[in-house]
């Protein structure tokens, strides 16, 4: 607010959409070429503690947490047990066999925590930490340079995390993010977020850092083909349909939604999430109808203008008969706009670039 950001409601929180003096385009470019700093403290936080906490979480969420070690994080899904629909997608951080930290989406945080609490056996504690910790994402090719200037560690591998201190204050440094760039997410205590944010922007002026809002966050994640819950994933859109089967531990004996997802995988989903790339000056937007060979074939779930590619791009749930490489049309305000079906990402991923 002090910086004059344009604010809007998002998941029950007043969030910055863009900042004055830059706007979505320049904020997007800052992340792709230098550094963008995002306040995403609206994201949920929860912790599962107790003897057998890791096994308990692993038996509920889709991915296989036993494949990673303490100090590593994993993308996973919380699914509806009966249908396999996605309650939320989240990141799980393994601290030990007795403690797993979770970051769900803001609007779904209480639902994920509540489901785990309701299913927890004696000796397992599930605590909601939504307002205890903040999240500041530092993303871009010069992000490690900025964190080094603040004395924070940056040498961890992609999807790893470590505990550190900044000016004597505790902060978790996680090599994660939602932009497709080399980047980090910092988790200080809620009350320490302001000073850390100010220090990042003050030091960041030397490396071209900009404060960034949800507008750029959306264009960046869409260029990578990263799904957004509520649009590309939902209770009505399963991991199989969203091509997120890589985040499902198919060999595990149990997790919420396992039977439904195995059935759908075996039978083949009736629709699949694919990328769309405009062949002319048109931008696909959420809920627009996609047609193939003159007949409705699906719907756009996410769409935007790609600042990097300078073309309209999107994600769409399409009938299985529609294949990568096919040309389809999207109803853009009554006009049939030609687009090609592609496999995301739309730009190369650089998340594993050396820090």
C-alpha positions in Angstrom: 0.0 0.0 0.0 2.9 2.4 0.8 4.3 1.8 -2.6 0.9 2.7 -4.2 0.2 -0.7 -5.6 -3.1 -1.4 -7.4 -4.9 -3.7 -5.0 -7.7 -6.3 -5.6 -9.3 -9.1 -3.7 -7.6 -12.5 -4.2 -8.6 -15.5 -2.1 -9.9 -13.3 0.6 -6.8 -11.1 0.7 -6.1 -7.6 -0.6 -3.2 -8.3 -3.0 -1.1 -6.1 -5.3 -1.9 -6.6 -9.0 0.8 -4.2 -10.2 2.9 -1.3 -8.9 3.0 2.2 -10.2 5.9 3.2 -12.5 6.2 -0.3 -13.9 3.0 -2.2 -14.6 2.6 -5.9 -15.5 4.8 -5.9 -18.6 7.8 -4.3 -17.0 7.4 -6.5 -13.9 7.3 -9.6 -16.1 10.4 -8.5 -17.9 12.2 -7.8 -14.6 11.7 -11.4 -13.6 12.8 -12.8 -16.9 15.9 -10.6 -17.1 16.8 -9.5 -13.6 14.8 -9.9 -10.4 11.2 -9.6 -9.3 10.2 -9.5 -5.6 6.7 -10.7 -4.7 4.8 -10.5 -1.4 2.8 -13.7 -1.5 2.2 -14.0 2.2 -1.5 -14.8 1.4 -0.3 -18.4 0.7 -1.3 -20.9 3.4 1.1 -22.5 5.8 0.6 -25.6 7.9 2.7 -28.1 9.8 2.2 -31.7 10.6 4.1 -33.0 13.6 4.5 -36.1 15.6 5.7 -39.6 15.4 4.9 -40.9 11.9 4.0 -37.5 10.5 5.8 -38.1 7.2 4.1 -41.4 6.7 0.7 -39.9 7.6 1.0 -37.0 5.1 2.4 -39.4 2.4 -0.7 -41.6 2.8 -3.0 -38.6 2.1 -1.3 -36.5 -0.6 -0.7 -37.8 -4.1 3.1 -37.5 -4.6 5.6 -39.9 -2.9 7.3 -38.0 -0.1 9.5 -41.0 0.6 11.4 -40.3 -2.6 12.9 -37.1 -1.1 15.1 -36.5 1.9 14.8 -34.0 4.8 15.6 -30.5 3.5 13.8 -31.1 0.2 10.4 -30.0 -1.0 7.9 -31.6 -3.4 4.9 -30.5 -5.5 1.9 -32.6 -4.6 -1.9 -32.6 -4.6 -4.7 -33.0 -2.1 -7.5 -34.8 -3.8 -11.1 -35.6 -3.1 -11.1 -39.3 -1.9 -14.2 -40.4 -3.9 -13.7 -38.5 -7.2 -10.0 -37.7 -7.5 -10.9 -34.0 -8.0 -8.2 -31.6 -6.8 -8.9 -29.9 -3.5 -5.6 -28.1 -3.8 -2.1 -28.3 -5.2 0.6 -27.5 -2.7 4.3 -27.8 -1.8 5.3 -30.2 1.0 8.6 -29.6 2.8 10.1 -32.6 4.6 11.9 -31.4 7.8 12.1 -34.9 9.3 10.1 -38.1 9.7 8.3 -36.3 12.5 7.6 -33.0 10.8 6.3 -31.9 7.4 5.6 -28.3 6.5 3.0 -27.4 3.9 2.2 -24.4 1.7 -1.2 -24.7 0.2 -3.0 -22.0 -1.8 -4.6 -19.1 0.1 -8.2 -19.9 -0.5 -7.8 -23.6 0.2 -5.5 -23.5 3.2 -8.1 -24.0 5.9 -9.7 -26.8 3.8 -6.4 -28.7 3.4 -5.5 -28.2 7.1 -9.0 -29.2 8.2 -9.0 -32.4 6.2 -5.6 -33.4 7.6 -6.8 -32.5 11.1 -10.0 -34.6 10.8 -8.0 -37.6 9.6 -5.0 -37.4 12.0 -4.6 -40.3 14.4 -3.6 -39.8 18.1 -0.1 -38.4 18.4 -0.2 -36.5 15.1 -0.7 -32.7 15.4 -1.8 -30.6 12.4 -1.4 -26.8 13.0 -2.5 -23.9 10.9 0.3 -21.3 10.6 -1.3 -19.1 8.0 -0.7 -15.8 9.9 2.5 -16.9 11.6 4.8 -16.9 8.6 5.1 -14.6 5.6 6.3 -15.6 2.1 8.4 -13.3 -0.1 9.3 -14.7 -3.5 12.6 -13.5 -5.1 12.6 -14.6 -8.7 14.8 -14.1 -11.7 18.4 -14.7 -13.1 19.9 -12.3 -10.6 17.9 -13.5 -7.6 20.9 -15.4 -6.1 23.0 -12.2 -6.4 20.4 -10.3 -4.4 20.2 -12.8 -1.6 23.9 -13.1 -1.3 24.1 -9.3 -0.8 21.8 -9.8 2.2 23.9 -12.7 3.6 21.4 -15.4 2.8 22.3 -18.9 1.5 21.7 -19.6 -2.1 23.7 -22.8 -2.8 20.8 -25.3 -2.4 19.6 -27.4 -5.3 16.2 -26.8 -6.9 13.4 -27.8 -4.5 15.6 -27.7 -1.5 15.3 -25.5 1.6 17.4 -24.4 4.6 17.0 -22.5 7.8 19.0 -19.3 8.0 19.1 -15.9 9.8 19.0 -12.4 8.6 19.9 -9.6 11.0 19.4 -12.2 13.8 15.9 -13.1 12.6 14.9 -16.6 11.5 14.1 -17.1 7.9 13.7 -20.2 5.7 15.2 -20.0 2.3 13.6 -22.3 -0.3 14.7 -22.8 -3.9 11.2 -22.8 -5.2 8.9 -20.5 -7.2 6.1 -20.1 -9.7 7.8 -18.2 -12.5 10.0 -20.8 -14.3 13.1 -18.8 -13.4 16.0 -19.3 -11.0 14.4 -18.2 -7.8 13.8 -18.4 -4.1 11.0 -18.1 -1.6 11.8 -16.6 1.8 9.7 -17.5 4.8 10.3 -15.1 7.7 8.1 -14.6 10.7 4.9 -12.6 9.8 6.1 -9.6 11.9 9.6 -9.6 10.2 8.3 -9.5 6.6 8.2 -5.7 6.4 11.9 -5.1 7.2 13.0 -8.0 5.0 10.9 -6.7 2.1 12.3 -3.2 2.5 15.9 -4.6 2.6 15.3 -6.6 -0.6 14.1 -3.6 -2.5 16.8 -1.3 -1.2 19.6 -3.7 -2.1 17.8 -4.8 -5.2 18.1 -1.5 -6.9 21.7 -2.5 -7.8 20.5 -5.6 -9.7 17.4 -4.2 -11.4 14.9 -5.7 -8.9 11.3 -4.5 -9.0 8.3 -5.2 -6.7 5.9 -7.4 -8.6 2.2 -8.1 -8.3 -0.2 -10.9 -9.2 -0.6 -9.6 -12.8 3.0 -10.5 -13.6 2.8 -13.7 -11.5 0.0 -14.8 -13.8 1.7 -14.1 -17.1 4.9 -15.7 -15.9 3.2 -18.9 -14.7 1.1 -19.2 -17.8 4.2 -18.9 -20.0 5.5 -22.0 -18.1 2.2 -23.8 -18.3 1.9 -24.0 -14.5 -1.7 -24.7 -13.4 -3.7 -22.4 -11.2 -6.1 -24.0 -8.8 -9.6 -22.9 -9.5 -9.0 -22.6 -13.2 -6.7 -25.4 -14.5 -7.1 -27.6 -11.4 -10.3 -28.0 -9.4 -12.7 -30.5 -7.8 -14.0 -31.0 -11.3 -10.5 -31.3 -12.9 -8.4 -34.2 -11.9 -4.6 -34.6 -12.0 -5.0 -37.0 -14.9 -7.0 -34.5 -16.9 -4.5 -31.7 -16.0 -1.5 -33.8 -17.1 -0.2 -33.7 -13.5 0.1 -37.5 -13.3 3.9 -36.9 -12.7 2.9 -35.6 -9.3 1.1 -38.8 -8.4 2.8 -41.7 -6.7 1.0 -44.4 -8.7 2.8 -47.2 -6.9 1.8 -46.0 -3.4 -0.7 -48.3 -1.6 -2.8 -45.4 -0.5 -3.5 -41.7 -0.9 -6.8 -39.7 -1.1 -8.4 -40.3 -4.5 -6.2 -43.2 -5.5 -8.9 -45.6 -6.7 -10.7 -43.0 -8.7 -7.5 -41.7 -10.4 -6.3 -45.2 -11.2 -9.6 -46.0 -12.9 -9.5 -42.8 -14.9 -5.9 -43.4 -15.9 -6.7 -46.9 -17.1 -9.8 -45.9 -19.0 -8.2 -42.7 -20.4 -9.5 -39.2 -19.5 -12.2 -37.7 -21.7 -10.4 -34.4 -21.8 -6.8 -33.2 -21.3 -5.2 -29.9 -20.5 -3.2 -28.5 -23.5 -1.5 -25.3 -24.5 -2.9 -22.8 -27.0 -0.8 -20.4 -29.1 -2.6 -17.7 -31.1 -1.9 -17.6 -34.9 -3.0 -14.0 -35.2 -3.6 -11.0 -32.9 -6.0 -12.6 -30.4 -5.7 -13.5 -26.7 -7.5 -16.5 -25.3 -9.2 -15.8 -22.0 -10.7 -18.0 -19.3 -14.1 -19.7 -20.2 -13.8 -19.0 -23.9 -15.1 -21.9 -26.1 -12.6 -23.8 -28.2 -13.8 -25.5 -31.4 -12.2 -28.2 -33.6 -13.4 -29.0 -37.1 -16.4 -26.7 -36.5 -17.6 -28.4 -33.3 -17.1 -27.4 -29.6 -14.1 -29.3 -28.3 -13.3 -27.6 -25.0 -12.8 -24.5 -23.0 -10.0 -22.1 -22.1 -9.0 -22.4 -18.5 -6.2 -19.8 -18.4 -5.2 -17.2 -21.1 -3.0 -14.1 -21.4 -0.7 -12.2 -23.7 2.8 -13.5 -23.5 5.2 -10.6 -22.9 8.2 -12.8 -23.8 6.7 -14.4 -27.0 4.6 -11.4 -27.9 1.6 -13.6 -28.7 -1.6 -14.8 -27.1 -1.2 -18.0 -25.1 -3.4 -20.1 -22.9 -4.3 -23.4 -21.3 -7.4 -25.3 -22.3 -9.3 -28.5 -21.4 -9.8 -30.2 -24.8 -11.4 -33.4 -26.0 -8.9 -36.3 -26.2 -9.4 -36.3 -30.0 -7.6 -32.9 -30.2 -3.9 -33.5 -30.6 -0.8 -31.3 -30.2 -0.2 -29.6 -33.6 -3.9 -29.3 -34.5 -5.3 -26.0 -35.4 -8.4 -25.0 -33.5 -10.5 -21.8 -33.2 -11.3 -19.9 -30.0 -14.5 -17.7 -29.7 -12.9 -14.4 -28.8 -15.9 -12.1 -28.3 -17.8 -13.6 -31.2 -14.9 -13.9 -33.5 -13.3 -17.3 -34.4 -9.6 -16.8 -33.7 -7.3 -19.5 -35.1 -4.9 -21.1 -32.6 -2.5 -24.0 -32.5 -2.5 -26.7 -29.9 0.9 -27.0 -28.3 2.6 -28.6 -25.3 3.8 -26.1 -22.7 6.0 -24.5 -21.6 5.8 -21.6 -24.0 9.3 -20.4 -22.9 12.3 -22.5 -21.6 12.4 -23.3 -17.9 15.4 -22.0 -16.0 14.5 -23.2 -12.5 17.5 -25.5 -12.4 20.0 -22.8 -13.5 23.1 -22.7 -11.1 22.8 -20.1 -8.4 
